[in-house]
Amino acid sequence: MTDSVRDLLIVGLRDAHAMENQAEELMERQVDRLTDYPDIHSRLERHLAETRTQKKRLEDCLESCGESPSSIKDMAMSFTGNLAALGHAMANDEVLKNTFANDAFEHYEIAAYKSLLTLCSLSGMNGLAPALQESLREEEQMAKWVEDNVEKVTRDFVTRQRSTAGVAGVAS
Ligand SMILES: [Fe+2]
């Protein structure tokens, strides 16, 4: 029983590593284009750094389970595509769609870390829990920030649309 739960934990850790790779790609795609939104830009840069630390934590957890770095890399590739639709191409309301996507992604990550922590407990691998708890805490903080920012980013977006329209002589 414990062995099979341990196997589930290892699969979960690999999937979470792939998930964090995807998160890193999503944020890298967004961050350079958000210069008009300095609050989001700086918060995303901070979470990008956290995400890289989270990947390292997962690699350390996998090594503690006897997994080699090469197997981690292979699994990481397979996640790409699952949430590819969340990366929105340059569009008028890109900043809004990316905000919704980031909100969804952070909640996906929260669920994944809560599940991993349960598997740690069930398999007796409690030594991994503190690092995973730390990542969970960072995801929860980021999710809260994104949610709290939805109204502001929508208002900022409307203000920018209005000023652009004004410059073009199409004032509303
Ligand atoms: Fe995250």
Backbone and ligand atoms as CSV (ligand in chain L), in Angstrom:
chain,resi,resn,atom,element,x,y,z
A,1,MET,N,N,0.839,-1.217,0.000
A,1,MET,CA,C,0.000,0.000,0.000
A,1,MET,C,C,0.869,1.259,0.000
A,2,THR,N,N,1.797,1.294,0.984
A,2,THR,CA,C,2.655,2.477,1.084
A,2,THR,C,C,3.507,2.640,-0.174
A,3,ASP,N,N,3.984,1.494,-0.733
A,3,ASP,CA,C,4.798,1.563,-1.942
A,3,ASP,C,C,4.020,2.155,-3.107
A,4,SER,N,N,2.765,1.747,-3.255
A,4,SER,CA,C,2.001,2.261,-4.392
A,4,SER,C,C,1.668,3.749,-4.195
A,5,VAL,N,N,1.467,4.148,-2.945
A,5,VAL,CA,C,1.233,5.577,-2.690
A,5,VAL,C,C,2.505,6.359,-2.995
A,6,ARG,N,N,3.639,5.754,-2.648
A,6,ARG,CA,C,4.919,6.396,-2.949
A,6,ARG,C,C,5.085,6.573,-4.467
A,7,ASP,N,N,4.661,5.565,-5.238
A,7,ASP,CA,C,4.712,5.687,-6.704
A,7,ASP,C,C,3.811,6.828,-7.190
A,8,LEU,N,N,2.637,6.915,-6.588
A,8,LEU,CA,C,1.722,8.019,-6.940
A,8,LEU,C,C,2.363,9.372,-6.624
A,9,LEU,N,N,3.055,9.418,-5.497
A,9,LEU,CA,C,3.740,10.651,-5.102
A,9,LEU,C,C,4.795,11.035,-6.137
A,10,ILE,N,N,5.573,10.043,-6.596
A,10,ILE,CA,C,6.632,10.324,-7.577
A,10,ILE,C,C,6.028,10.842,-8.892
A,11,VAL,N,N,4.955,10.197,-9.337
A,11,VAL,CA,C,4.275,10.667,-10.561
A,11,VAL,C,C,3.754,12.088,-10.349
A,12,GLY,N,N,3.181,12.328,-9.158
A,12,GLY,CA,C,2.652,13.656,-8.846
A,12,GLY,C,C,3.736,14.720,-8.821
A,13,LEU,N,N,4.901,14.366,-8.288
A,13,LEU,CA,C,6.023,15.315,-8.251
A,13,LEU,C,C,6.508,15.637,-9.662
A,14,ARG,N,N,6.575,14.606,-10.505
A,14,ARG,CA,C,6.995,14.838,-11.905
A,14,ARG,C,C,5.983,15.743,-12.618
A,15,ASP,N,N,4.707,15.439,-12.418
A,15,ASP,CA,C,3.662,16.256,-13.061
A,15,ASP,C,C,3.721,17.699,-12.568
A,16,ALA,N,N,3.975,17.853,-11.271
A,16,ALA,CA,C,4.059,19.215,-10.717
A,16,ALA,C,C,5.263,19.955,-11.298
A,17,HIS,N,N,6.350,19.230,-11.524
A,17,HIS,CA,C,7.532,19.848,-12.134
A,17,HIS,C,C,7.195,20.317,-13.557
A,18,ALA,N,N,6.482,19.467,-14.288
A,18,ALA,CA,C,6.042,19.848,-15.641
A,18,ALA,C,C,5.098,21.047,-15.582
A,19,MET,N,N,4.232,21.043,-14.583
A,19,MET,CA,C,3.284,22.160,-14.378
A,19,MET,C,C,4.053,23.463,-14.130
A,20,GLU,N,N,5.089,23.402,-13.305
A,20,GLU,CA,C,5.873,24.613,-13.017
A,20,GLU,C,C,6.649,25.077,-14.245
A,21,ASN,N,N,7.087,24.115,-15.071
A,21,ASN,CA,C,7.727,24.505,-16.339
A,21,ASN,C,C,6.753,25.294,-17.193
A,22,GLN,N,N,5.516,24.792,-17.227
A,22,GLN,CA,C,4.478,25.460,-18.012
A,22,GLN,C,C,4.180,26.848,-17.440
A,23,ALA,N,N,4.138,26.933,-16.110
A,23,ALA,CA,C,3.882,28.216,-15.448
A,23,ALA,C,C,4.992,29.210,-15.810
A,24,GLU,N,N,6.226,28.725,-15.795
A,24,GLU,CA,C,7.371,29.579,-16.122
A,24,GLU,C,C,7.240,30.117,-17.554
A,25,GLU,N,N,6.893,29.225,-18.479
A,25,GLU,CA,C,6.732,29.645,-19.886
A,25,GLU,C,C,5.610,30.680,-20.037
A,26,LEU,N,N,4.488,30.412,-19.364
A,26,LEU,CA,C,3.349,31.331,-19.437
A,26,LEU,C,C,3.733,32.728,-18.963
A,27,MET,N,N,4.449,32.779,-17.850
A,27,MET,CA,C,4.806,34.088,-17.290
A,27,MET,C,C,5.885,34.771,-18.113
A,28,GLU,N,N,6.834,33.980,-18.624
A,28,GLU,CA,C,7.883,34.577,-19.468
A,28,GLU,C,C,7.257,35.227,-20.696
A,29,ARG,N,N,6.249,34.558,-21.263
A,29,ARG,CA,C,5.563,35.087,-22.445
A,29,ARG,C,C,4.871,36.413,-22.131
A,30,GLN,N,N,4.343,36.525,-20.911
A,30,GLN,CA,C,3.563,37.719,-20.554
A,30,GLN,C,C,4.432,38.895,-20.118
A,31,VAL,N,N,5.501,38.569,-19.396
A,31,VAL,CA,C,6.174,39.609,-18.611
A,31,VAL,C,C,6.764,40.737,-19.472
A,32,ASP,N,N,7.314,40.394,-20.624
A,32,ASP,CA,C,7.941,41.416,-21.467
A,32,ASP,C,C,6.926,42.354,-22.108
A,33,ARG,N,N,5.683,41.905,-22.188
A,33,ARG,CA,C,4.671,42.714,-22.883
A,33,ARG,C,C,3.816,43.531,-21.918
A,34,LEU,N,N,4.176,43.527,-20.639
A,34,LEU,CA,C,3.325,44.175,-19.643
A,34,LEU,C,C,3.891,45.486,-19.121
A,35,THR,N,N,4.703,46.144,-19.932
A,35,THR,CA,C,5.344,47.364,-19.464
A,35,THR,C,C,4.320,48.471,-19.181
A,36,ASP,N,N,3.138,48.387,-19.807
A,36,ASP,CA,C,2.087,49.383,-19.543
A,36,ASP,C,C,1.382,49.137,-18.212
A,37,TYR,N,N,1.634,47.992,-17.614
A,37,TYR,CA,C,0.973,47.611,-16.356
A,37,TYR,C,C,2.052,47.260,-15.322
A,38,PRO,N,N,2.706,48.288,-14.749
A,38,PRO,CA,C,3.868,48.039,-13.886
A,38,PRO,C,C,3.579,47.160,-12.669
A,39,ASP,N,N,2.361,47.266,-12.089
A,39,ASP,CA,C,2.031,46.437,-10.910
A,39,ASP,C,C,2.056,44.958,-11.274
A,40,ILE,N,N,1.407,44.628,-12.381
A,40,ILE,CA,C,1.349,43.224,-12.800
A,40,ILE,C,C,2.745,42.759,-13.201
A,41,HIS,N,N,3.459,43.625,-13.904
A,41,HIS,CA,C,4.802,43.285,-14.359
A,41,HIS,C,C,5.695,42.892,-13.181
A,42,SER,N,N,5.703,43.713,-12.135
A,42,SER,CA,C,6.613,43.430,-11.019
A,42,SER,C,C,6.149,42.201,-10.221
A,43,ARG,N,N,4.826,42.026,-10.091
A,43,ARG,CA,C,4.351,40.851,-9.340
A,43,ARG,C,C,4.644,39.563,-10.118
A,44,LEU,N,N,4.488,39.618,-11.452
A,44,LEU,CA,C,4.784,38.438,-12.263
A,44,LEU,C,C,6.277,38.115,-12.232
A,45,GLU,N,N,7.111,39.140,-12.244
A,45,GLU,CA,C,8.553,38.888,-12.174
A,45,GLU,C,C,8.909,38.208,-10.860
A,46,ARG,N,N,8.251,38.662,-9.788
A,46,ARG,CA,C,8.505,38.057,-8.471
A,46,ARG,C,C,8.050,36.591,-8.463
A,47,HIS,N,N,6.861,36.344,-9.032
A,47,HIS,CA,C,6.365,34.964,-9.023
A,47,HIS,C,C,7.151,34.067,-9.979
A,48,LEU,N,N,7.705,34.669,-11.020
A,48,LEU,CA,C,8.585,33.918,-11.930
A,48,LEU,C,C,9.798,33.397,-11.153
A,49,ALA,N,N,10.373,34.259,-10.324
A,49,ALA,CA,C,11.514,33.842,-9.495
A,49,ALA,C,C,11.084,32.753,-8.505
A,50,GLU,N,N,9.894,32.929,-7.913
A,50,GLU,CA,C,9.385,31.901,-6.987
A,50,GLU,C,C,9.186,30.569,-7.715
A,51,THR,N,N,8.671,30.654,-8.946
A,51,THR,CA,C,8.393,29.445,-9.726
A,51,THR,C,C,9.686,28.670,-10.004
A,52,ARG,N,N,10.756,29.397,-10.286
A,52,ARG,CA,C,12.050,28.718,-10.531
A,52,ARG,C,C,12.542,28.022,-9.258
A,53,THR,N,N,12.305,28.655,-8.108
A,53,THR,CA,C,12.655,28.019,-6.834
A,53,THR,C,C,11.781,26.790,-6.588
A,54,GLN,N,N,10.498,26.905,-6.943
A,54,GLN,CA,C,9.564,25.773,-6.768
A,54,GLN,C,C,9.997,24.576,-7.613
A,55,LYS,N,N,10.477,24.837,-8.826
A,55,LYS,CA,C,10.981,23.745,-9.681
A,55,LYS,C,C,12.154,23.041,-9.016
A,56,LYS,N,N,13.053,23.858,-8.439
A,56,LYS,CA,C,14.219,23.288,-7.764
A,56,LYS,C,C,13.785,22.443,-6.564
A,57,ARG,N,N,12.780,22.934,-5.818
A,57,ARG,CA,C,12.272,22.163,-4.670
A,57,ARG,C,C,11.747,20.808,-5.131
A,58,LEU,N,N,11.003,20.812,-6.248
A,58,LEU,CA,C,10.435,19.556,-6.759
A,58,LEU,C,C,11.553,18.615,-7.220
A,59,GLU,N,N,12.597,19.173,-7.821
A,59,GLU,CA,C,13.738,18.348,-8.231
A,59,GLU,C,C,14.396,17.713,-7.006
A,60,ASP,N,N,14.535,18.504,-5.936
A,60,ASP,CA,C,15.120,17.978,-4.693
A,60,ASP,C,C,14.229,16.878,-4.110
A,61,CYS,N,N,12.909,17.081,-4.142
A,61,CYS,CA,C,11.967,16.060,-3.643
A,61,CYS,C,C,12.116,14.773,-4.442
A,62,LEU,N,N,12.202,14.911,-5.775
A,62,LEU,CA,C,12.322,13.724,-6.632
A,62,LEU,C,C,13.637,13.002,-6.360
A,63,GLU,N,N,14.700,13.753,-6.146
A,63,GLU,CA,C,15.987,13.117,-5.829
A,63,GLU,C,C,15.909,12.381,-4.497
A,64,SER,N,N,15.164,12.964,-3.544
A,64,SER,CA,C,14.966,12.285,-2.253
A,64,SER,C,C,14.214,10.962,-2.426
A,65,CYS,N,N,13.428,10.872,-3.488
A,65,CYS,CA,C,12.685,9.630,-3.792
A,65,CYS,C,C,13.508,8.702,-4.695
A,66,GLY,N,N,14.757,9.100,-4.968
A,66,GLY,CA,C,15.629,8.257,-5.782
A,66,GLY,C,C,15.464,8.426,-7.279
A,67,GLU,N,N,14.831,9.523,-7.690
A,67,GLU,CA,C,14.633,9.779,-9.125
A,67,GLU,C,C,15.799,10.591,-9.695
A,68,SER,N,N,16.202,10.258,-10.925
A,68,SER,CA,C,17.332,10.961,-11.531
A,68,SER,C,C,16.854,12.224,-12.253
A,69,PRO,N,N,17.739,13.237,-12.383
A,69,PRO,CA,C,17.360,14.480,-13.072
A,69,PRO,C,C,16.908,14.247,-14.510
A,70,SER,N,N,17.464,13.252,-15.211
A,70,SER,CA,C,17.092,13.047,-16.620
A,70,SER,C,C,15.635,12.611,-16.745
A,71,SER,N,N,15.161,11.802,-15.808
A,71,SER,CA,C,13.751,11.376,-15.880
A,71,SER,C,C,12.818,12.553,-15.601
A,72,ILE,N,N,13.289,13.493,-14.799
A,72,ILE,CA,C,12.496,14.691,-14.519
A,72,ILE,C,C,12.316,15.493,-15.798
A,73,LYS,N,N,13.415,15.642,-16.542
A,73,LYS,CA,C,13.401,16.437,-17.769
A,73,LYS,C,C,12.421,15.838,-18.787
A,74,ASP,N,N,12.459,14.513,-18.946
A,74,ASP,CA,C,11.593,13.851,-19.926
A,74,ASP,C,C,10.122,14.099,-19.631
A,75,MET,N,N,9.763,13.957,-18.372
A,75,MET,CA,C,8.360,14.123,-18.016
A,75,MET,C,C,7.907,15.571,-18.196
A,76,ALA,N,N,8.832,16.487,-17.993
A,76,ALA,CA,C,8.482,17.902,-18.074
A,76,ALA,C,C,7.952,18.259,-19.460
A,77,MET,N,N,8.458,17.597,-20.499
A,77,MET,CA,C,8.057,17.922,-21.856
A,77,MET,C,C,6.592,17.559,-22.127
A,78,SER,N,N,6.114,16.526,-21.468
A,78,SER,CA,C,4.789,16.002,-21.816
A,78,SER,C,C,3.646,16.900,-21.341
A,79,PHE,N,N,3.927,17.775,-20.434
A,79,PHE,CA,C,2.859,18.627,-19.914
A,79,PHE,C,C,2.521,19.751,-20.890
A,80,THR,N,N,3.519,20.157,-21.674
A,80,THR,CA,C,3.318,21.270,-22.616
A,80,THR,C,C,2.158,20.940,-23.545
A,81,GLY,N,N,1.248,21.820,-23.691
A,81,GLY,CA,C,0.093,21.556,-24.555
A,81,GLY,C,C,-1.185,21.487,-23.753
A,82,ASN,N,N,-1.144,20.839,-22.586
A,82,ASN,CA,C,-2.360,20.700,-21.785
A,82,ASN,C,C,-3.003,22.044,-21.481
A,83,LEU,N,N,-2.153,22.989,-21.145
A,83,LEU,CA,C,-2.677,24.298,-20.781
A,83,LEU,C,C,-2.162,25.369,-21.735
A,84,ALA,N,N,-1.767,24.920,-22.915
A,84,ALA,CA,C,-1.202,25.867,-23.887
A,84,ALA,C,C,-2.212,26.937,-24.266
A,85,ALA,N,N,-3.478,26.566,-24.220
A,85,ALA,CA,C,-4.527,27.517,-24.590
A,85,ALA,C,C,-4.574,28.703,-23.645
A,86,LEU,N,N,-3.936,28.563,-22.495
A,86,LEU,CA,C,-3.956,29.659,-21.535
A,86,LEU,C,C,-3.027,30.808,-21.923
A,87,GLY,N,N,-2.090,30.560,-22.845
A,87,GLY,CA,C,-1.190,31.636,-23.253
A,87,GLY,C,C,-1.822,32.404,-24.399
A,88,HIS,N,N,-2.229,33.609,-24.143
A,88,HIS,CA,C,-2.972,34.330,-25.167
A,88,HIS,C,C,-2.082,35.194,-26.040
A,89,ALA,N,N,-2.288,35.050,-27.309
A,89,ALA,CA,C,-1.508,35.817,-28.272
A,89,ALA,C,C,-1.847,37.303,-28.124
A,90,MET,N,N,-0.973,38.111,-28.667
A,90,MET,CA,C,-1.164,39.558,-28.597
A,90,MET,C,C,-2.549,39.925,-29.128
A,91,ALA,N,N,-3.381,40.374,-28.257
A,91,ALA,CA,C,-4.736,40.777,-28.651
A,91,ALA,C,C,-5.067,42.025,-27.871
A,92,ASN,N,N,-6.113,42.657,-28.262
A,92,ASN,CA,C,-6.516,43.903,-27.652
A,92,ASN,C,C,-6.674,43.776,-26.135
A,93,ASP,N,N,-7.399,42.745,-25.738
A,93,ASP,CA,C,-7.672,42.563,-24.310
A,93,ASP,C,C,-6.784,41.474,-23.702
A,94,GLU,N,N,-5.592,41.333,-24.244
A,94,GLU,CA,C,-4.650,40.307,-23.789
A,94,GLU,C,C,-4.444,40.345,-22.274
A,95,VAL,N,N,-4.304,41.552,-21.742
A,95,VAL,CA,C,-3.997,41.658,-20.316
A,95,VAL,C,C,-5.133,41.093,-19.458
A,96,LEU,N,N,-6.366,41.235,-19.929
A,96,LEU,CA,C,-7.504,40.682,-19.187
A,96,LEU,C,C,-7.524,39.161,-19.281
A,97,LYS,N,N,-7.374,38.646,-20.497
A,97,LYS,CA,C,-7.410,37.182,-20.672
A,97,LYS,C,C,-6.266,36.513,-19.912
A,98,ASN,N,N,-5.105,37.159,-19.925
A,98,ASN,CA,C,-3.985,36.582,-19.183
A,98,ASN,C,C,-4.254,36.598,-17.678
A,99,THR,N,N,-4.946,37.628,-17.206
A,99,THR,CA,C,-5.307,37.675,-15.788
A,99,THR,C,C,-6.219,36.497,-15.433
A,100,PHE,N,N,-7.208,36.223,-16.288
A,100,PHE,CA,C,-8.109,35.081,-16.028
A,100,PHE,C,C,-7.316,33.772,-16.057
A,101,ALA,N,N,-6.407,33.669,-17.044
A,101,ALA,CA,C,-5.607,32.447,-17.183
A,101,ALA,C,C,-4.697,32.252,-15.972
A,102,ASN,N,N,-4.103,33.351,-15.498
A,102,ASN,CA,C,-3.213,33.244,-14.335
A,102,ASN,C,C,-3.998,32.836,-13.094
A,103,ASP,N,N,-5.216,33.366,-12.966
A,103,ASP,CA,C,-6.070,33.002,-11.838
A,103,ASP,C,C,-6.346,31.492,-11.867
A,104,ALA,N,N,-6.714,30.992,-13.051
A,104,ALA,CA,C,-6.995,29.555,-13.196
A,104,ALA,C,C,-5.743,28.730,-12.915
A,105,PHE,N,N,-4.623,29.174,-13.444
A,105,PHE,CA,C,-3.381,28.391,-13.299
A,105,PHE,C,C,-2.951,28.313,-11.839
A,106,GLU,N,N,-3.041,29.422,-11.125
A,106,GLU,CA,C,-2.628,29.397,-9.709
A,106,GLU,C,C,-3.502,28.432,-8.906
A,107,HIS,N,N,-4.788,28.373,-9.233
A,107,HIS,CA,C,-5.664,27.442,-8.503
A,107,HIS,C,C,-5.369,25.991,-8.867
A,108,TYR,N,N,-4.988,25.744,-10.101
A,108,TYR,CA,C,-4.539,24.403,-10.511
A,108,TYR,C,C,-3.325,24.007,-9.671
A,109,GLU,N,N,-2.382,24.933,-9.521
A,109,GLU,CA,C,-1.162,24.657,-8.755
A,109,GLU,C,C,-1.481,24.410,-7.274
A,110,ILE,N,N,-2.391,25.195,-6.728
A,110,ILE,CA,C,-2.779,25.023,-5.317
A,110,ILE,C,C,-3.320,23.606,-5.101
A,111,ALA,N,N,-4.208,23.178,-5.994
A,111,ALA,CA,C,-4.779,21.823,-5.872
A,111,ALA,C,C,-3.687,20.768,-5.983
A,112,ALA,N,N,-2.751,20.970,-6.906
A,112,ALA,CA,C,-1.673,19.990,-7.103
A,112,ALA,C,C,-0.810,19.869,-5.841
A,113,TYR,N,N,-0.460,21.001,-5.228
A,113,TYR,CA,C,0.388,20.938,-4.022
A,113,TYR,C,C,-0.368,20.346,-2.838
A,114,LYS,N,N,-1.659,20.634,-2.727
A,114,LYS,CA,C,-2.440,20.036,-1.632
A,114,LYS,C,C,-2.486,18.516,-1.801
A,115,SER,N,N,-2.643,18.063,-3.037
A,115,SER,CA,C,-2.664,16.619,-3.311
A,115,SER,C,C,-1.306,15.997,-2.993
A,116,LEU,N,N,-0.226,16.662,-3.399
A,116,LEU,CA,C,1.122,16.143,-3.110
A,116,LEU,C,C,1.348,16.029,-1.601
A,117,LEU,N,N,0.895,17.029,-0.859
A,117,LEU,CA,C,1.080,16.993,0.602
A,117,LEU,C,C,0.309,15.827,1.219
A,118,THR,N,N,-0.855,15.520,0.677
A,118,THR,CA,C,-1.629,14.376,1.163
A,118,THR,C,C,-0.884,13.071,0.854
A,119,LEU,N,N,-0.321,12.998,-0.364
A,119,LEU,CA,C,0.430,11.795,-0.742
A,119,LEU,C,C,1.687,11.635,0.113
A,120,CYS,N,N,2.328,12.746,0.465
A,120,CYS,CA,C,3.495,12.696,1.370
A,120,CYS,C,C,3.085,12.070,2.695
A,121,SER,N,N,1.975,12.526,3.209
A,121,SER,CA,C,1.499,12.034,4.494
A,121,SER,C,C,1.152,10.543,4.411
A,122,LEU,N,N,0.440,10.150,3.351
A,122,LEU,CA,C,-0.004,8.753,3.217
A,122,LEU,C,C,1.153,7.786,2.956
A,123,SER,N,N,2.226,8.303,2.339
A,123,SER,CA,C,3.350,7.414,2.016
A,123,SER,C,C,4.453,7.479,3.072
A,124,GLY,N,N,4.254,8.306,4.075
A,124,GLY,CA,C,5.273,8.422,5.127
A,124,GLY,C,C,6.472,9.262,4.720
A,125,MET,N,N,6.365,9.967,3.580
A,125,MET,CA,C,7.478,10.816,3.125
A,125,MET,C,C,7.309,12.233,3.675
A,126,ASN,N,N,7.185,12.323,4.973
A,126,ASN,CA,C,6.877,13.620,5.596
A,126,ASN,C,C,8.019,14.632,5.493
A,127,GLY,N,N,9.207,14.131,5.234
A,127,GLY,CA,C,10.355,15.025,5.113
A,127,GLY,C,C,10.232,15.979,3.935
A,128,LEU,N,N,9.397,15.610,2.940
A,128,LEU,CA,C,9.235,16.480,1.765
A,128,LEU,C,C,8.238,17.606,2.024
A,129,ALA,N,N,7.438,17.445,3.072
A,129,ALA,CA,C,6.310,18.356,3.280
A,129,ALA,C,C,6.694,19.828,3.450
A,130,PRO,N,N,7.713,20.179,4.251
A,130,PRO,CA,C,7.996,21.611,4.447
A,130,PRO,C,C,8.268,22.368,3.144
A,131,ALA,N,N,9.022,21.782,2.228
A,131,ALA,CA,C,9.323,22.458,0.955
A,131,ALA,C,C,8.041,22.632,0.137
A,132,LEU,N,N,7.193,21.594,0.137
A,132,LEU,CA,C,5.953,21.666,-0.642
A,132,LEU,C,C,4.969,22.656,-0.011
A,133,GLN,N,N,4.986,22.719,1.319
A,133,GLN,CA,C,4.151,23.701,2.035
A,133,GLN,C,C,4.541,25.122,1.632
A,134,GLU,N,N,5.844,25.341,1.523
A,134,GLU,CA,C,6.351,26.667,1.156
A,134,GLU,C,C,5.863,27.053,-0.250
A,135,SER,N,N,5.933,26.099,-1.173
A,135,SER,CA,C,5.449,26.373,-2.539
A,135,SER,C,C,3.943,26.619,-2.529
A,136,LEU,N,N,3.205,25.816,-1.751
A,136,LEU,CA,C,1.750,26.005,-1.655
A,136,LEU,C,C,1.426,27.412,-1.152
A,137,ARG,N,N,2.158,27.850,-0.149
A,137,ARG,CA,C,1.936,29.181,0.419
A,137,ARG,C,C,2.161,30.265,-0.654
A,138,GLU,N,N,3.215,30.107,-1.442
A,138,GLU,CA,C,3.504,31.085,-2.510
A,138,GLU,C,C,2.390,31.089,-3.570
A,139,GLU,N,N,1.882,29.901,-3.904
A,139,GLU,CA,C,0.804,29.822,-4.901
A,139,GLU,C,C,-0.467,30.488,-4.367
A,140,GLU,N,N,-0.750,30.259,-3.088
A,140,GLU,CA,C,-1.951,30.855,-2.492
A,140,GLU,C,C,-1.839,32.378,-2.468
A,141,GLN,N,N,-0.649,32.873,-2.153
A,141,GLN,CA,C,-0.445,34.331,-2.139
A,141,GLN,C,C,-0.600,34.917,-3.534
A,142,MET,N,N,-0.063,34.208,-4.534
A,142,MET,CA,C,-0.159,34.701,-5.916
A,142,MET,C,C,-1.612,34.660,-6.383
A,143,ALA,N,N,-2.323,33.569,-6.063
A,143,ALA,CA,C,-3.741,33.461,-6.458
A,143,ALA,C,C,-4.542,34.612,-5.856
A,144,LYS,N,N,-4.267,34.916,-4.595
A,144,LYS,CA,C,-4.982,36.002,-3.919
A,144,LYS,C,C,-4.671,37.339,-4.608
A,145,TRP,N,N,-3.401,37.526,-4.928
A,145,TRP,CA,C,-3.006,38.785,-5.576
A,145,TRP,C,C,-3.716,38.926,-6.921
A,146,VAL,N,N,-3.734,37.862,-7.715
A,146,VAL,CA,C,-4.378,37.919,-9.030
A,146,VAL,C,C,-5.862,38.251,-8.854
A,147,GLU,N,N,-6.514,37.561,-7.920
A,147,GLU,CA,C,-7.948,37.803,-7.697
A,147,GLU,C,C,-8.212,39.234,-7.245
A,148,ASP,N,N,-7.391,39.701,-6.319
A,148,ASP,CA,C,-7.573,41.063,-5.810
A,148,ASP,C,C,-7.323,42.111,-6.897
A,149,ASN,N,N,-6.590,41.722,-7.941
A,149,ASN,CA,C,-6.187,42.664,-8.979
A,149,ASN,C,C,-7.151,42.716,-10.175
A,150,VAL,N,N,-8.136,41.812,-10.205
A,150,VAL,CA,C,-9.023,41.717,-11.375
A,150,VAL,C,C,-9.754,43.048,-11.627
A,151,GLU,N,N,-10.289,43.622,-10.563
A,151,GLU,CA,C,-11.049,44.861,-10.741
A,151,GLU,C,C,-10.129,45.988,-11.215
A,152,LYS,N,N,-8.966,46.103,-10.582
A,152,LYS,CA,C,-8.040,47.186,-10.938
A,152,LYS,C,C,-7.567,47.059,-12.388
A,153,VAL,N,N,-7.198,45.852,-12.791
A,153,VAL,CA,C,-6.672,45.692,-14.148
A,153,VAL,C,C,-7.766,45.989,-15.182
A,154,THR,N,N,-9.012,45.650,-14.851
A,154,THR,CA,C,-10.125,45.938,-15.760
A,154,THR,C,C,-10.323,47.451,-15.900
A,155,ARG,N,N,-10.266,48.141,-14.758
A,155,ARG,CA,C,-10.401,49.602,-14.789
A,155,ARG,C,C,-9.236,50.251,-15.550
A,156,ASP,N,N,-8.002,49.773,-15.281
A,156,ASP,CA,C,-6.829,50.308,-15.981
A,156,ASP,C,C,-6.942,50.076,-17.487
A,157,PHE,N,N,-7.423,48.882,-17.842
A,157,PHE,CA,C,-7.575,48.539,-19.256
A,157,PHE,C,C,-8.556,49.504,-19.943
A,158,VAL,N,N,-9.689,49.766,-19.286
A,158,VAL,CA,C,-10.702,50.672,-19.854
A,158,VAL,C,C,-10.122,52.084,-19.995
A,159,THR,N,N,-9.380,52.525,-18.968
A,159,THR,CA,C,-8.757,53.848,-19.028
A,159,THR,C,C,-7.802,53.950,-20.212
A,160,ARG,N,N,-7.009,52.887,-20.409
A,160,ARG,CA,C,-6.053,52.888,-21.521
A,160,ARG,C,C,-6.778,52.886,-22.864
A,161,GLN,N,N,-7.861,52.115,-22.956
A,161,GLN,CA,C,-8.635,52.067,-24.203
A,161,GLN,C,C,-9.181,53.447,-24.542
A,162,ARG,N,N,-9.684,54.114,-23.499
A,162,ARG,CA,C,-10.261,55.450,-23.698
A,162,ARG,C,C,-9.189,56.433,-24.162
A,163,SER,N,N,-8.007,56.394,-23.535
A,163,SER,CA,C,-6.971,57.364,-23.890
A,163,SER,C,C,-6.447,57.068,-25.302
A,164,THR,N,N,-6.369,55.794,-25.680
A,164,THR,CA,C,-5.936,55.429,-27.039
A,164,THR,C,C,-6.950,55.950,-28.054
A,165,ALA,N,N,-8.229,55.732,-27.712
A,165,ALA,CA,C,-9.300,56.193,-28.614
A,165,ALA,C,C,-9.256,57.720,-28.744
A,166,GLY,N,N,-8.925,58.392,-27.621
A,166,GLY,CA,C,-8.844,59.851,-27.628
A,166,GLY,C,C,-7.749,60.338,-28.554
A,167,VAL,N,N,-6.583,59.683,-28.480
A,167,VAL,CA,C,-5.451,60.046,-29.334
A,167,VAL,C,C,-5.818,59.863,-30.801
A,168,ALA,N,N,-6.608,58.807,-31.068
A,168,ALA,CA,C,-6.990,58.515,-32.463
A,168,ALA,C,C,-8.174,59.385,-32.911
A,169,GLY,N,N,-8.662,60.212,-32.010
A,169,GLY,CA,C,-9.761,61.093,-32.384
A,169,GLY,C,C,-11.128,60.428,-32.338
A,170,VAL,N,N,-11.199,59.328,-31.572
A,170,VAL,CA,C,-12.487,58.606,-31.475
A,170,VAL,C,C,-12.914,58.595,-30.008
A,171,ALA,N,N,-12.824,59.743,-29.375
A,171,ALA,CA,C,-13.133,59.815,-27.950
A,171,ALA,C,C,-14.549,59.339,-27.661
A,172,SER,N,N,-14.690,58.619,-26.565
A,172,SER,CA,C,-16.022,58.087,-26.245
A,172,SER,C,C,-16.797,59.082,-25.414
L,1,LIG,FE,FE,2.265,29.725,-9.335
